[in-house]
Amino acid sequence: MTKGKQEVDHLEARWPLITAMKGGQEVTWLNEQKSMSTEDQLPIQLEEIEDAEARLRRFAPFLGAVFPETRDSAGVIESPLLEIGRMKAFLEAYHQEKIEGQLYMKADHLLPVAGSVKARGGMYEVLKHAEQLAIENGLLSTEEDYSKLASKEMRKFFSRYSLAVGSTGNLGLSIGMTGAALGFQTTVHMSIDAKEWKKRRLRERGVQVIEYADDYSRAVEEGRTLSAQTKNSFFIDDEHSRELFLGYSTAALRLKEQFQERGLLVDKDHPLIVYLPCGVGGAPGGIFAGLKRVFGEHVYSFFAEPVQAPCMLLGLMTGLHDRIAVQDAGIHLATEADGLAVGRASSFVGRAVANDLDGVFTISDDQLFTYLGQMAKLEGEYLEPSALAGVEGPFRAKRSGWLERHLTDEQRANAVHLVWSTGGSLVPQEEMAAMIRKGEQLFSQ
């Protein structure tokens, strides 16, 4: 269901921010519902996150066997926590404002195998599905060494089954690479926004890629329909999947370990403020829910979206969630941040975070490329445009008045601002060089 013009005009009158969004302006929306409700709507509990983490640990021997890039970490798929001091200094000079507290980046662009945040949720759901099939058929027990799943016999077994997903790129990479490694017949339905190199990488692994001259929602819809018509096919639904959400949430347990190693505290006097790039919502929603369960009430979060794809902001602000798309509000879905190029937010995620999220802000493609160039130059980190969406978060929180209203002077001084990256390490060198040049040109203008 989409809104008619008359209804959208009414919404615009009620929510003036839509006028600025239609005009292509960067905006910041603060979630007033959070202060009006104490109801906990997060759909997962700490025990479930710990169970998901245990499952990933069981699969570590298998992942180490089939993906050489994970052997140094014994098959554990994890990214580093980086303090980005040089980028902090640049941002302060660029915005002519100081960031109180420390600035870190959770570098999910360095996650092995899939090279993006989607490695968490996508790989997890595929692995859980494989485990369930193997156990149900008497081929595996949770006490065994899961490296046996890399055998020819197990690949033959999994080849009787199909996996499918709709994607703008990174989730497709995650599921395609993992599904192919297990032996599943895997199909990825790619929207028009997906980069050619991602399609090429999947096809090189034997994954079927079906392309659409339409947006993400169409790719998901077609993928879901075709999967339902295929025997023994399992569709991984980025818009509604609780398992994807759980997979993303395990990041919180890993982050807790990294904070402890660095002596970083999260409590009343040391708040953690996280800035998460957002597309349909699954990855940021799952990570945020995990952080709230693991660290507690002193975690705050903002989602970041492209100016031309603010689907979560629109859904949360209006309360319509997936019943409104950005196109309904007169916003053109066109952005170079392919991982965030989504016109309709997940209703599951939107409702899950509605009472806890602190806000959403939008950022232009030009700013994404500017920050991309500077991150490469100053920190030596190579990110996709979508992975830079959260970098401006501390300034948005400050300019909107949120920081002063919610944190004391002491809390602001002790805060950790955590920018979450999404993808970039697998981008072909020539494409990355072109994006860096574009960023440098924009910065010099």
C-alpha positions in Angstrom: 0.0 0.0 0.0 1.2 3.5 -0.8 -0.2 6.9 0.0 -2.1 8.9 -2.5 -1.1 12.5 -3.3 -3.8 14.0 -1.1 -2.8 11.9 1.9 0.9 12.8 1.4 0.0 16.5 1.2 -1.8 16.1 4.5 1.3 14.5 6.0 3.5 17.3 4.7 1.3 19.8 6.4 1.6 17.8 9.6 5.3 17.1 9.3 7.0 20.2 7.7 10.3 18.4 7.7 9.0 16.5 4.6 9.1 19.8 2.7 12.8 20.1 3.3 13.3 16.4 2.5 11.5 16.8 -0.8 13.8 19.7 -1.5 16.9 17.6 -1.1 18.0 19.2 2.1 20.0 17.4 4.8 17.8 17.1 7.9 17.9 15.8 11.5 14.8 14.3 13.1 14.7 13.7 16.9 12.5 10.9 18.2 10.0 12.5 20.6 8.3 9.1 21.0 11.2 7.9 23.0 10.5 10.4 25.8 6.8 9.6 25.7 7.0 5.8 26.1 8.8 3.5 28.5 7.6 0.3 26.7 10.3 -2.0 25.6 9.6 -3.1 22.1 13.0 -4.6 21.3 12.2 -8.0 19.8 15.3 -9.9 21.1 16.6 -10.8 24.6 20.2 -11.1 25.8 19.9 -14.9 26.0 19.0 -15.1 22.3 22.0 -13.0 21.4 24.3 -15.3 23.4 22.7 -18.3 21.7 23.4 -16.8 18.3 27.0 -16.0 19.2 27.4 -19.6 20.4 26.1 -20.8 17.0 28.7 -18.6 15.2 31.4 -20.1 17.4 30.4 -23.6 16.4 30.7 -22.7 12.8 34.2 -21.1 13.2 36.0 -24.4 12.2 33.9 -24.6 9.0 34.5 -20.9 8.1 38.2 -21.3 8.7 38.2 -24.3 6.4 36.4 -22.7 3.4 37.5 -19.1 3.7 41.3 -18.7 4.0 41.0 -15.1 5.0 39.5 -16.1 8.3 42.2 -18.6 9.4 44.2 -16.0 11.3 41.1 -15.4 13.4 40.3 -19.2 13.7 37.2 -18.7 11.6 35.7 -15.9 13.7 34.2 -13.2 11.5 35.0 -9.9 13.3 36.2 -6.4 12.7 38.5 -4.1 14.6 37.6 -1.1 16.8 39.6 1.9 15.6 40.2 5.2 17.2 40.1 7.7 14.3 41.9 10.7 15.8 43.1 12.2 12.5 39.6 12.1 11.1 38.2 13.7 14.3 40.7 16.6 13.9 39.6 17.0 10.2 35.9 17.0 11.1 36.4 19.5 13.8 38.2 21.9 11.5 35.7 21.2 8.6 32.7 21.9 10.8 34.4 24.5 13.0 33.1 22.8 16.1 34.7 20.5 18.7 33.6 17.0 19.4 33.5 16.4 23.1 34.6 12.9 24.1 36.3 10.3 21.9 35.6 9.2 18.3 35.9 5.6 17.3 34.9 3.6 14.3 33.6 0.0 14.4 35.3 -1.1 11.1 32.8 -3.5 9.6 34.1 -2.6 6.2 36.9 -5.0 7.2 34.8 -7.9 8.0 36.2 -10.9 6.1 34.4 -12.8 3.3 31.7 -10.3 2.6 33.6 -7.1 3.4 30.6 -5.4 5.0 28.3 -5.2 8.0 26.0 -7.7 6.1 28.5 -10.5 6.9 27.0 -10.6 10.4 23.3 -11.1 9.6 23.5 -12.6 6.2 26.1 -15.3 7.1 24.3 -16.0 10.4 21.0 -16.8 8.8 22.5 -19.0 6.1 24.5 -20.9 8.7 21.6 -21.4 11.0 19.5 -22.7 8.1 22.3 -25.1 7.2 22.7 -26.3 10.8 18.9 -26.9 11.1 18.8 -28.9 7.8 21.9 -31.0 8.7 20.6 -31.8 12.2 17.1 -32.6 11.0 18.5 -35.1 8.5 20.8 -36.8 11.1 24.0 -35.5 9.5 25.2 -33.2 12.4 25.1 -32.7 16.1 26.0 -29.5 18.0 28.8 -31.4 19.7 30.7 -32.2 16.5 33.4 -30.4 14.7 31.6 -28.3 12.2 34.5 -28.4 9.7 32.8 -31.6 8.5 30.3 -29.3 6.7 33.0 -28.5 4.2 33.2 -32.1 3.0 32.0 -33.2 -0.5 29.3 -35.3 1.1 27.8 -32.3 2.9 28.1 -30.1 -0.2 26.2 -32.7 -2.2 23.5 -32.8 0.5 23.1 -29.0 0.6 23.0 -28.8 -3.2 19.4 -30.3 -3.0 18.3 -27.0 -1.5 18.1 -23.5 -2.7 18.6 -20.1 -1.1 17.4 -16.7 -2.4 17.6 -13.1 -1.4 16.8 -9.6 -2.7 19.5 -7.1 -2.3 21.1 -3.8 -3.3 24.5 -5.5 -3.1 26.1 -6.2 0.2 23.5 -8.6 1.7 23.6 -10.5 -1.6 27.3 -10.8 -1.3 27.1 -12.1 2.2 24.5 -14.7 1.5 25.8 -15.6 -1.9 29.4 -16.3 -0.7 28.2 -18.3 2.3 25.5 -20.2 0.5 28.0 -21.1 -2.3 30.6 -22.3 0.2 28.1 -24.7 1.7 26.9 -26.0 -1.7 23.4 -24.4 -1.8 21.9 -23.4 -5.1 21.9 -19.7 -4.5 20.1 -16.9 -6.3 20.5 -13.2 -5.6 17.9 -10.8 -7.0 19.7 -7.5 -7.5 18.2 -4.0 -7.7 19.2 -1.4 -10.2 21.4 0.2 -7.6 23.7 -2.8 -7.2 27.3 -2.3 -8.4 28.6 -4.4 -11.3 31.6 -5.6 -9.4 29.4 -7.2 -6.7 27.4 -9.0 -9.4 30.6 -10.2 -11.0 32.0 -11.5 -7.7 28.9 -13.5 -7.0 28.8 -15.0 -10.5 32.5 -16.0 -10.1 31.4 -18.1 -7.1 28.6 -19.8 -9.0 25.8 -17.8 -7.7 22.9 -16.9 -10.0 22.3 -13.2 -10.2 19.0 -11.9 -11.5 19.1 -8.2 -12.3 16.1 -5.7 -12.2 15.8 -2.3 -13.7 13.9 -1.3 -10.6 14.6 -0.6 -6.9 15.3 -2.8 -3.9 11.6 -3.4 -3.1 10.9 -4.9 -6.5 14.0 -7.2 -6.3 12.8 -8.4 -2.9 9.2 -8.9 -4.1 10.3 -10.9 -7.2 12.7 -12.9 -5.2 10.2 -13.8 -2.6 7.6 -14.8 -5.3 10.1 -17.0 -7.3 11.4 -18.7 -4.2 7.9 -19.6 -3.1 7.5 -21.4 -6.5 10.7 -23.4 -6.1 11.0 -26.7 -4.3 13.2 -26.8 -1.2 13.9 -23.0 -1.5 14.5 -20.8 1.5 14.1 -17.0 1.0 16.0 -14.7 3.3 13.8 -11.7 3.8 15.7 -8.6 4.6 12.5 -6.7 5.4 11.1 -9.1 8.0 13.8 -11.6 9.1 14.3 -12.0 12.8 17.3 -14.3 12.2 19.1 -11.6 10.3 18.3 -9.2 13.1 19.8 -11.6 15.6 22.9 -12.1 13.6 23.5 -8.4 13.5 22.9 -8.2 17.2 25.9 -10.4 18.1 28.2 -7.4 17.2 27.3 -6.0 20.7 29.0 -9.0 22.5 32.1 -8.6 20.4 32.1 -4.8 20.9 31.9 -5.3 24.7 35.1 -7.4 24.6 36.8 -4.8 22.6 35.7 -2.0 24.9 37.0 -4.0 27.9 40.4 -4.5 26.2 40.7 -0.8 25.7 39.5 0.1 29.2 36.4 1.9 27.8 33.4 2.1 30.1 29.7 2.4 29.3 27.7 3.6 32.2 25.8 6.7 33.4 29.0 8.8 33.5 30.4 7.4 30.3 27.6 7.2 27.6 28.0 5.5 24.3 26.5 7.3 21.3 26.4 5.2 18.1 25.8 6.4 14.5 24.6 3.6 12.2 24.1 3.8 8.4 20.5 2.7 7.6 18.9 1.2 4.5 15.9 -1.1 5.0 16.9 -1.1 8.7 17.9 -4.7 9.5 21.6 -4.2 10.2 21.4 -1.0 12.2 18.3 -2.2 14.0 19.8 -5.5 15.0 23.1 -3.9 16.1 21.2 -1.2 18.1 19.0 -3.8 19.8 22.1 -5.8 20.7 23.9 -2.8 22.1 20.9 -1.9 24.3 20.7 -5.5 25.6 24.4 -5.9 26.2 25.3 -2.4 27.5 22.0 -1.2 28.9 20.3 2.2 29.1 23.3 4.4 28.6 23.6 3.6 24.9 22.1 6.1 22.5 21.8 5.9 18.8 21.1 7.7 15.6 20.5 6.2 12.2 22.0 7.9 9.1 20.4 7.8 5.6 21.1 9.4 2.2 19.1 12.5 1.4 17.4 10.7 -1.4 16.6 7.5 0.5 15.3 8.5 4.0 12.9 5.6 4.3 13.4 4.9 8.0 13.1 8.6 8.9 9.9 8.9 7.0 8.4 5.7 8.4 9.3 6.5 12.0 8.3 10.2 11.8 4.9 9.5 10.4 4.3 6.2 12.2 3.4 4.6 8.9 6.6 2.5 8.7 6.4 0.3 5.5 3.1 1.8 4.5 4.9 4.8 3.0 7.8 5.0 0.6 10.1 7.9 -0.1 8.6 8.1 -3.6 5.2 8.8 -2.1 6.6 11.9 -0.4 8.0 13.2 -3.7 11.6 12.1 -3.0 13.6 10.6 -5.8 15.3 7.3 -4.8 18.7 8.1 -6.4 22.0 7.7 -4.4 25.5 6.4 -4.9 25.2 4.8 -1.4 23.9 1.6 -2.9 23.7 -0.3 0.4 21.3 2.4 1.6 19.3 2.8 -1.6 16.0 1.7 -0.1 12.6 3.4 -0.6 10.5 1.6 2.0 11.7 0.7 5.5 11.2 -2.6 7.3 8.1 -2.5 9.4 9.6 -5.1 11.7 12.6 -2.9 12.4 10.8 0.4 12.5 8.4 -0.8 15.2 11.1 -2.5 17.1 13.2 0.6 17.5 10.5 3.3 17.6 10.6 3.6 21.4 14.4 3.6 21.8 16.1 5.2 18.9 17.2 8.8 19.5 16.9 10.1 16.0 17.7 9.9 12.3 19.6 12.3 10.0 20.2 12.5 6.3 23.4 13.2 4.4 24.1 14.1 0.8 26.1 12.0 -1.6 28.6 14.9 -2.0 29.3 14.8 1.7 29.7 11.0 1.7 32.3 11.2 -1.1 34.1 14.1 0.7 34.4 12.0 3.9 35.4 8.9 1.8 38.4 10.8 0.4 39.5 12.1 3.8 39.1 8.8 5.5 41.4 7.2 3.0 43.9 10.0 3.1 44.0 10.5 6.9 43.2 7.0 8.3 44.1 4.7 5.4 40.7 3.2 5.6 38.8 2.5 2.3 35.1 2.7 2.6 32.1 2.7 0.3 30.0 5.9 0.2 27.3 4.3 2.4 29.8 3.5 5.1 30.5 7.2 5.7 26.9 8.0 6.5 27.3 8.1 10.2 30.6 10.1 10.3 28.8 13.4 10.8 26.7 12.1 13.6 28.3 13.9 16.6 27.8 17.3 14.9 24.2 16.5 14.1 23.5 15.4 17.7 25.1 18.7 18.9 23.5 21.1 16.4 20.1 19.6 16.9 20.4 20.3 20.6 20.1 16.7 21.5 23.5 16.5 23.3 22.9 19.4 25.6 19.3 18.2 26.4 20.2 14.7 27.2 23.8 14.7 28.6 25.5 16.8 31.3 28.8 18.6 30.7 30.6 15.7 32.4 28.8 13.1 30.4 29.6 14.8 27.1 33.3 15.1 28.0 33.4 11.3 28.9 31.3 10.1 25.9 32.4 7.7 23.3 31.0 8.5 19.8 31.1 5.4 17.7 30.7 5.6 14.0 29.7 2.2 12.4 31.1 1.5 9.0 29.4 -0.9 6.6 31.4 -1.8 3.5 34.4 -1.0 1.3 37.3 -3.4 1.6 36.3 -5.5 -1.4 35.7 -2.6 -3.8 38.0 -3.1 -6.8 41.1 -0.9 -6.6 40.3 1.2 -9.7 36.8 1.9 -8.5 38.0 2.9 -5.1 40.6 5.2 -6.6 37.9 6.9 -8.7 35.7 7.5 -5.6 38.7 8.9 -3.7 39.4 11.3 -6.5 35.8 12.4 -6.6 36.0 13.0 -2.8 39.1 15.1 -3.1 37.6 17.2 -5.9 34.5 17.9 -3.9 36.6 18.9 -0.9 38.8 21.3 -2.9 35.8 23.1 -4.4 
